[in-house]
Amino acid sequence: MTDNSTGRRTTAGGVLRAATVAMGLIAGVFYIFACAVIPSLARSDDRVFIEVLQNVNDVIQNPVFFLSFMGALVLTAVSAWQSRKSPHRWWVFAALAAYALAFLFTVAVNIPLNNRLADAGTPATIADPAAVRRRFEDTWVAWNVVRALLSTLAPACLARALLLYRRPYTSAYLESAAGSSASR
């Protein structure tokens, strides 16, 4: 909890910090897919590519991932509401907008592609795995890069908001220290 300008206790700083951490975790997921997982799988044959991504898409649906995936959105939205009258609010709103777009693209593009890949069946029995891969890979990869960029922008905005959130307390401390006899 943090003291605000009226001296009351508030959770705004804690929520902003939690949103920043959750957002950083999600940005890391999209980033690692963009720069390591998918480029590694690009070297694989079609059946291996399909099998590994089917497994990843199955395994990633777990409470820990959902907590950060949904938590980043919810915590940032709560922080935006708590910050609505604060000087740092525009940075929180920007983070919320960036992640809301990444979230929307995930739900509208990447998840349906994942579902289609799952519906293709067992990779060993797919008649034309190259066609399945073609219908999936380029679109999924392109939108994942967009998600990675947006979800990297979001914690950067939240970090800036955190710096501005702390500034009134830091500035007040520095100003009082500058005027004290101990600082002269």
Backbone bond lengths (Angstrom), bond angles and torsions (degrees), N, CA, C in turn:
res aa  C-N    CA-C-N  psi(-1)  N-CA   C-N-CA  omega(-1)  CA-C   N-CA-C  phi
1 M - - - 1.456 - - 1.514 109.75 -
2 T 1.297 115.07 151.03 1.450 121.38 -176.83 1.518 109.46 -129.70
3 D 1.309 116.23 144.94 1.457 119.23 173.73 1.517 108.45 -77.25
4 N 1.331 116.45 136.64 1.458 119.21 173.84 1.523 108.66 -99.08
5 S 1.312 117.10 -173.78 1.470 120.66 -174.11 1.525 113.01 -65.33
6 T 1.331 118.21 -18.63 1.459 120.02 179.68 1.518 111.76 -92.90
7 G 1.336 116.57 -2.58 1.451 119.64 -179.89 1.514 113.36 88.37
8 R 1.355 117.98 -5.33 1.467 120.31 177.92 1.515 109.99 -79.05
9 R 1.334 115.71 154.39 1.457 120.93 177.36 1.532 108.38 -80.57
10 T 1.328 116.13 141.99 1.457 120.62 179.99 1.526 109.67 -142.94
11 T 1.298 116.39 156.16 1.466 121.72 178.58 1.518 111.91 -100.83
12 A 1.319 118.25 4.89 1.463 121.60 -174.49 1.525 112.80 -56.44
13 G 1.311 117.14 -42.86 1.461 120.26 180.00 1.522 111.95 -65.55
14 G 1.311 116.98 -39.51 1.464 121.31 178.45 1.516 112.12 -66.04
15 V 1.322 115.97 -41.00 1.467 119.70 178.54 1.524 109.96 -66.73
16 L 1.322 117.20 -41.65 1.463 120.76 178.33 1.529 110.76 -62.33
17 R 1.318 117.13 -41.65 1.470 120.40 177.60 1.528 110.96 -65.78
18 A 1.316 117.32 -44.10 1.476 120.92 179.30 1.528 110.83 -63.41
19 A 1.325 117.20 -39.79 1.469 120.84 177.42 1.525 110.23 -62.40
20 T 1.319 116.62 -40.94 1.464 121.29 179.74 1.517 111.05 -63.31
21 V 1.321 117.00 -43.59 1.470 120.86 179.48 1.532 110.34 -65.52
22 A 1.326 117.07 -49.06 1.472 120.52 -179.57 1.529 110.42 -60.23
23 M 1.313 116.56 -41.27 1.460 120.78 179.98 1.524 110.77 -65.55
24 G 1.319 116.55 -39.04 1.461 120.23 177.94 1.522 111.65 -64.25
25 L 1.330 116.96 -37.87 1.461 120.69 177.65 1.526 110.95 -62.97
26 I 1.316 116.53 -44.83 1.468 119.91 -179.40 1.520 110.75 -68.27
27 A 1.316 117.22 -41.30 1.470 119.76 177.01 1.528 109.40 -58.22
28 G 1.315 116.71 -39.36 1.462 120.79 178.30 1.515 112.67 -63.20
29 V 1.322 117.43 -38.13 1.472 120.68 178.01 1.520 110.19 -62.31
30 F 1.323 116.86 -51.32 1.465 119.81 -178.67 1.527 111.00 -65.05
31 Y 1.310 116.62 -36.87 1.466 122.06 179.39 1.528 111.16 -63.50
32 I 1.318 116.96 -47.90 1.464 119.84 -176.87 1.527 111.07 -66.28
33 F 1.322 116.63 -33.02 1.464 118.84 174.38 1.526 110.21 -66.04
34 A 1.335 116.79 -42.73 1.469 120.66 -176.59 1.520 112.44 -68.45
35 C 1.323 117.73 -37.01 1.467 118.38 -172.62 1.516 114.62 -106.10
36 A 1.341 119.38 -7.34 1.461 119.11 -178.16 1.530 113.63 -137.19
37 V 1.324 117.46 -54.23 1.463 119.58 -173.21 1.525 111.54 -64.50
38 I 1.314 116.94 -55.69 1.465 120.26 -176.49 1.534 111.59 -67.61
39 P 1.343 120.51 -43.30 1.473 118.44 174.95 1.531 112.90 -59.55
40 S 1.323 117.58 -34.29 1.465 120.20 176.22 1.520 110.75 -66.59
41 L 1.326 115.58 -45.05 1.463 119.41 -179.87 1.532 112.27 -68.27
42 A 1.323 117.16 -26.23 1.466 120.47 178.30 1.526 110.88 -59.73
43 R 1.331 117.04 -24.02 1.467 122.02 178.64 1.529 112.30 -81.21
44 S 1.315 117.04 -9.52 1.464 121.65 -174.86 1.519 111.40 -88.82
45 D 1.337 114.89 159.01 1.466 117.43 174.43 1.523 109.04 -72.11
46 D 1.315 116.48 170.08 1.463 122.23 -171.84 1.531 113.21 -60.32
47 R 1.323 116.77 -43.11 1.465 119.51 -177.86 1.537 111.32 -67.61
48 V 1.312 117.36 -39.60 1.471 120.93 177.68 1.525 109.56 -66.06
49 F 1.325 116.97 -45.19 1.462 121.67 177.74 1.524 110.43 -53.68
50 I 1.326 115.98 -50.80 1.466 121.02 -178.12 1.527 110.94 -64.00
51 E 1.322 116.62 -46.48 1.467 120.27 -177.87 1.527 112.04 -61.48
52 V 1.321 116.87 -46.59 1.471 119.93 -178.41 1.525 110.64 -64.41
53 L 1.323 117.60 -44.51 1.470 118.38 -179.90 1.524 112.10 -68.89
54 Q 1.320 118.10 -34.31 1.467 119.29 173.46 1.538 109.98 -60.81
55 N 1.332 116.04 -42.79 1.468 119.99 178.93 1.522 111.38 -65.29
56 V 1.319 117.26 -44.81 1.470 120.71 178.77 1.521 110.31 -60.62
57 N 1.329 116.53 -46.62 1.463 120.23 -178.46 1.525 111.87 -64.24
58 D 1.321 116.66 -28.92 1.461 120.46 176.63 1.530 110.73 -75.78
59 V 1.325 116.37 -47.38 1.466 121.52 -175.14 1.532 112.06 -70.04
60 I 1.325 117.71 -33.46 1.474 119.71 -175.42 1.529 111.89 -68.90
61 Q 1.319 116.17 -16.68 1.467 119.46 178.14 1.525 108.80 -81.61
62 N 1.323 114.42 80.28 1.462 120.78 -178.35 1.527 109.14 -140.31
63 P 1.327 116.98 161.67 1.470 119.94 -176.09 1.527 114.25 -59.26
64 V 1.312 118.23 -36.29 1.469 120.21 -178.24 1.527 110.06 -65.17
65 F 1.337 116.83 -46.86 1.462 119.30 178.39 1.523 110.86 -63.99
66 F 1.333 117.60 -46.93 1.462 120.28 -178.50 1.521 112.04 -61.92
67 L 1.330 116.76 -34.65 1.462 119.84 178.03 1.525 110.86 -60.08
68 S 1.328 117.05 -44.84 1.470 118.74 179.69 1.521 111.44 -77.72
69 F 1.330 118.69 -38.44 1.468 122.00 -179.36 1.528 111.13 -62.36
70 M 1.325 116.62 -48.17 1.465 121.05 177.88 1.524 111.04 -80.30
71 G 1.327 115.59 -36.60 1.459 119.94 -178.53 1.512 112.85 -61.68
72 A 1.332 117.21 -37.82 1.463 120.22 178.44 1.529 110.24 -59.71
73 L 1.322 116.09 -42.44 1.464 120.14 179.97 1.524 111.27 -69.28
74 V 1.313 116.65 -49.15 1.470 120.99 -177.00 1.526 111.08 -65.21
75 L 1.331 116.79 -47.35 1.474 119.46 -178.99 1.527 111.59 -63.65
76 T 1.312 117.38 -38.38 1.468 119.70 178.75 1.527 110.36 -69.21
77 A 1.326 117.29 -38.12 1.469 120.13 176.66 1.530 110.86 -64.17
78 V 1.327 117.05 -42.72 1.470 120.64 177.59 1.528 109.64 -63.85
79 S 1.323 116.34 -42.73 1.464 119.74 178.93 1.521 110.98 -63.49
80 A 1.330 116.89 -38.50 1.475 120.24 177.57 1.526 109.99 -62.18
81 W 1.319 116.57 -42.57 1.458 119.88 178.80 1.530 110.18 -65.19
82 Q 1.336 117.03 -43.83 1.465 120.26 179.99 1.529 111.80 -66.32
83 S 1.309 117.06 -28.35 1.470 122.16 -175.58 1.524 113.43 -93.45
84 R 1.307 117.92 3.03 1.465 121.25 -169.62 1.527 114.48 -56.52
85 K 1.323 118.86 -21.24 1.464 121.04 179.17 1.521 112.24 -114.42
86 S 1.327 115.96 12.12 1.466 120.76 -176.62 1.526 110.95 -99.98
87 P 1.321 116.97 155.08 1.462 119.97 179.06 1.534 113.67 -61.95
88 H 1.318 117.53 -27.22 1.465 120.62 -177.86 1.531 113.33 -86.33
89 R 1.332 117.25 2.86 1.468 121.39 -173.03 1.522 113.39 -57.85
90 W 1.338 118.32 -36.44 1.467 120.52 -176.42 1.522 111.61 -64.82
91 W 1.327 116.91 -31.47 1.459 120.15 177.52 1.524 110.46 -71.21
92 V 1.320 116.79 -37.82 1.471 120.37 178.12 1.528 109.46 -69.70
93 F 1.331 116.92 -41.41 1.469 120.06 177.46 1.527 110.96 -62.60
94 A 1.329 117.14 -40.01 1.470 121.02 178.15 1.529 110.28 -63.65
95 A 1.325 116.68 -41.91 1.467 120.48 177.65 1.521 110.65 -62.64
96 L 1.321 115.90 -43.27 1.462 120.36 179.58 1.526 110.54 -62.85
97 A 1.314 117.44 -43.71 1.466 120.79 179.37 1.528 110.96 -63.51
98 A 1.324 116.84 -44.18 1.470 120.32 -179.35 1.523 110.51 -62.77
99 Y 1.324 117.19 -47.11 1.459 118.45 -177.83 1.521 111.52 -73.03
100 A 1.324 117.55 -33.81 1.472 119.35 176.90 1.534 109.79 -59.86
101 L 1.327 117.14 -39.36 1.472 119.96 176.10 1.526 110.91 -65.45
102 A 1.325 117.64 -45.10 1.465 120.58 178.35 1.527 110.20 -60.75
103 F 1.308 116.66 -41.66 1.458 122.31 178.55 1.527 109.97 -63.04
104 L 1.330 116.42 -45.29 1.460 121.73 178.92 1.530 111.28 -60.95
105 F 1.328 117.22 -45.35 1.463 120.59 178.59 1.523 111.07 -63.08
106 T 1.319 116.67 -36.91 1.459 120.80 177.51 1.526 110.13 -61.06
107 V 1.329 115.48 -48.52 1.459 121.04 -176.58 1.529 111.45 -71.61
108 A 1.322 117.57 -38.43 1.464 121.14 -174.45 1.530 113.89 -85.82
109 V 1.335 118.00 -27.13 1.464 120.12 -174.38 1.531 112.06 -119.65
110 N 1.326 117.13 -61.00 1.460 120.12 -170.97 1.528 113.27 -67.14
111 I 1.319 118.36 -43.45 1.463 119.87 -179.77 1.533 111.40 -65.40
112 P 1.335 119.88 -45.43 1.471 117.96 175.68 1.533 112.97 -59.51
113 L 1.330 117.19 -37.50 1.463 119.39 175.81 1.536 110.70 -64.41
114 N 1.331 116.72 -41.71 1.466 120.50 176.72 1.529 110.74 -59.95
115 N 1.329 115.81 -41.93 1.466 119.81 -179.85 1.527 111.35 -65.23
116 R 1.332 116.51 -41.10 1.469 119.85 177.14 1.522 111.01 -63.31
117 L 1.333 116.06 -38.62 1.460 119.64 178.14 1.535 110.06 -64.59
118 A 1.312 117.50 -40.84 1.469 121.26 177.15 1.522 110.86 -64.31
119 D 1.331 116.19 -40.28 1.465 121.05 -179.04 1.527 113.08 -69.88
120 A 1.323 117.05 -14.55 1.466 120.21 179.45 1.520 111.10 -65.93
121 G 1.324 117.04 -21.04 1.455 120.75 176.51 1.512 113.29 100.31
122 T 1.306 114.94 -171.05 1.462 122.34 -179.67 1.528 108.53 -67.69
123 P 1.324 117.57 126.22 1.468 120.28 -176.16 1.529 114.37 -53.26
124 A 1.315 117.35 -34.75 1.465 120.09 -178.61 1.528 112.58 -66.04
125 T 1.331 117.41 -22.99 1.470 120.13 -176.78 1.526 113.47 -107.68
126 I 1.317 118.09 0.39 1.471 120.76 178.39 1.525 108.20 -69.28
127 A 1.331 116.27 127.49 1.470 121.16 -177.29 1.521 112.10 -64.77
128 D 1.343 116.87 -42.65 1.470 120.41 -177.79 1.535 109.27 -131.65
129 P 1.346 117.13 79.54 1.466 119.00 -177.97 1.532 112.82 -63.46
130 A 1.309 118.42 -28.56 1.469 120.54 178.17 1.522 110.75 -63.23
131 A 1.329 117.89 -38.67 1.463 121.32 178.64 1.528 110.60 -68.24
132 V 1.330 116.38 -40.65 1.473 120.47 177.85 1.521 109.27 -60.49
133 R 1.315 116.32 -45.36 1.463 121.00 -179.56 1.524 110.88 -64.00
134 R 1.327 117.29 -43.74 1.482 121.12 179.95 1.530 111.57 -59.15
135 R 1.324 116.79 -39.84 1.475 120.32 -179.23 1.530 112.03 -71.71
136 F 1.314 116.87 -15.11 1.461 121.59 -175.42 1.526 113.23 -106.45
137 E 1.299 116.96 -53.97 1.463 122.65 -160.82 1.525 115.01 -60.58
138 D 1.304 118.80 -57.79 1.473 120.31 -173.31 1.529 112.77 -61.21
139 T 1.325 116.05 -44.29 1.475 119.17 179.98 1.518 110.90 -66.74
140 W 1.327 116.85 -45.72 1.467 120.81 -179.31 1.519 110.56 -60.72
141 V 1.324 116.95 -45.70 1.465 121.48 -177.88 1.530 110.58 -63.54
142 A 1.324 117.02 -45.58 1.470 120.43 -179.24 1.529 111.10 -59.84
143 W 1.320 116.90 -46.00 1.460 119.55 -178.96 1.521 111.95 -72.76
144 N 1.322 117.48 -27.89 1.462 118.69 174.94 1.524 110.65 -67.25
145 V 1.324 117.60 -37.00 1.472 120.19 176.76 1.531 109.51 -63.10
146 V 1.323 116.61 -41.34 1.471 119.99 176.93 1.533 109.77 -61.45
147 R 1.333 116.66 -44.74 1.477 119.92 178.19 1.517 111.06 -61.97
148 A 1.330 116.55 -40.48 1.470 120.23 -179.94 1.525 110.71 -63.30
149 L 1.317 117.29 -43.29 1.466 120.52 179.71 1.527 111.05 -65.56
150 L 1.321 116.79 -47.65 1.470 120.04 -179.51 1.523 111.73 -64.53
151 S 1.320 116.48 -41.06 1.466 118.75 -177.92 1.521 111.80 -77.86
152 T 1.308 118.60 -12.35 1.470 121.42 171.28 1.529 109.66 -84.82
153 L 1.314 116.40 -36.24 1.459 120.80 175.43 1.534 110.78 -62.38
154 A 1.319 116.77 -38.93 1.470 120.85 -175.70 1.533 113.01 -60.63
155 P 1.341 121.00 -52.02 1.470 117.42 179.11 1.530 112.48 -68.36
156 A 1.331 117.47 -26.21 1.464 119.05 175.04 1.532 109.52 -63.40
157 C 1.328 116.20 -43.04 1.477 120.01 177.50 1.524 110.83 -65.19
158 L 1.333 116.45 -40.89 1.464 119.43 178.95 1.524 111.33 -66.33
159 A 1.318 117.42 -36.63 1.472 120.35 176.91 1.523 110.20 -63.13
160 R 1.327 116.49 -41.30 1.470 120.01 176.84 1.529 110.26 -63.30
161 A 1.321 116.37 -41.29 1.467 120.08 177.28 1.524 110.64 -61.37
162 L 1.321 116.93 -40.20 1.467 120.15 177.81 1.522 111.58 -61.81
163 L 1.326 116.18 -41.67 1.470 119.14 178.04 1.523 111.10 -62.69
164 L 1.315 116.65 -43.09 1.468 120.13 179.23 1.527 111.31 -70.50
165 Y 1.318 116.86 -33.46 1.466 121.20 178.11 1.520 110.61 -62.56
166 R 1.331 115.89 -40.46 1.470 120.77 -178.91 1.522 112.28 -78.72
167 R 1.325 118.47 -23.70 1.461 122.21 -173.65 1.527 113.71 -55.34
168 P 1.338 120.96 -44.40 1.470 117.96 -179.23 1.524 112.44 -57.87
169 Y 1.325 117.22 -36.88 1.461 119.79 -179.77 1.526 109.87 -73.56
170 T 1.304 116.85 -41.95 1.460 121.16 179.65 1.521 109.91 -65.90
171 S 1.330 116.79 -46.02 1.461 120.34 -179.15 1.513 111.61 -62.39
172 A 1.322 116.37 -42.90 1.465 119.65 179.63 1.522 109.99 -62.31
173 Y 1.315 117.30 -40.93 1.457 121.47 179.27 1.525 109.94 -64.80
174 L 1.333 116.42 -47.25 1.466 119.92 -178.56 1.523 111.57 -64.33
175 E 1.336 116.96 -39.41 1.459 120.37 179.46 1.532 110.77 -65.77
176 S 1.331 116.79 -40.32 1.462 118.67 179.90 1.530 110.12 -70.84
177 A 1.328 117.32 -34.29 1.452 120.07 177.92 1.517 111.20 -69.58
178 A 1.329 117.41 -35.67 1.465 121.42 179.28 1.519 111.34 -64.62
179 G 1.327 115.91 -31.54 1.453 119.22 -178.03 1.517 113.35 -89.41
180 S 1.292 118.55 -6.98 1.460 120.55 -176.30 1.537 110.49 -81.08
181 S 1.321 115.35 157.60 1.467 119.62 -179.93 1.516 110.90 -70.80
182 A 1.333 117.47 -23.44 1.466 120.51 179.81 1.522 111.72 -68.91
183 S 1.343 116.94 -25.64 1.450 119.68 -177.19 1.551 112.27 -87.38
184 R 1.303 117.28 -6.36 1.456 119.65 -176.75 1.477 112.05 -93.16
